[in-house]
């Protein structure tokens, strides 16, 4: 598997865990949880783009 994809998978998992932690502490609609969710969305879009190549 491509190293770039592996790294991205790791970053996605870390961001997902961060989002779950923040959301459970501050709520899913808190500004911080929404910001992290948006960052996760960007990582997932990047991942899907790489996988289509």
N, C-alpha and C positions, 0 to 999 in steps of 0.2 A: 504494500500500500504506500502511496505517496506520503513522504514525510510531512508535507504541508497539510495534507488532510488529517494525518494523525495529530499534529499540533493543534489544528482547529478543533478536532473532536475533544481534545483535552480542555481547551479554552471554553468550549460550549458547556462541558460538564461542570467546570468550575463556576461559570457564570450562572448556570442553572441552580447550583447549590447556594450560591450567594443570594440569588433572587428568593429562593425558598426561605432562607434564613431571615432576610430583611422583611419579607412579606409576613412571616409568622410573628415577628417582633413589632412591626409598625403598621401592618395591614397591607392588603394587596393593592389598595388604591393610594397608598402613600406616594409622595413625589419620588422618593428614592426607589421604591419597588417598581414604579412605572419606568423610571430612567433605566434601571437594570434590565427590565423586561425588553425595552427598546434596544439596548445593547445586545441582548441575547438574540433578538430578531435579526439584527444586522449580521451577527456571527452565523446564524442558521442560513440566511440568504447567501452569504459568502460560501458556506459549505455546500449548499445545493448547486451553486454555480460551478464550483470546482468538480463536483461529482458528475456533472453533465458533460464535462470535457472528454 
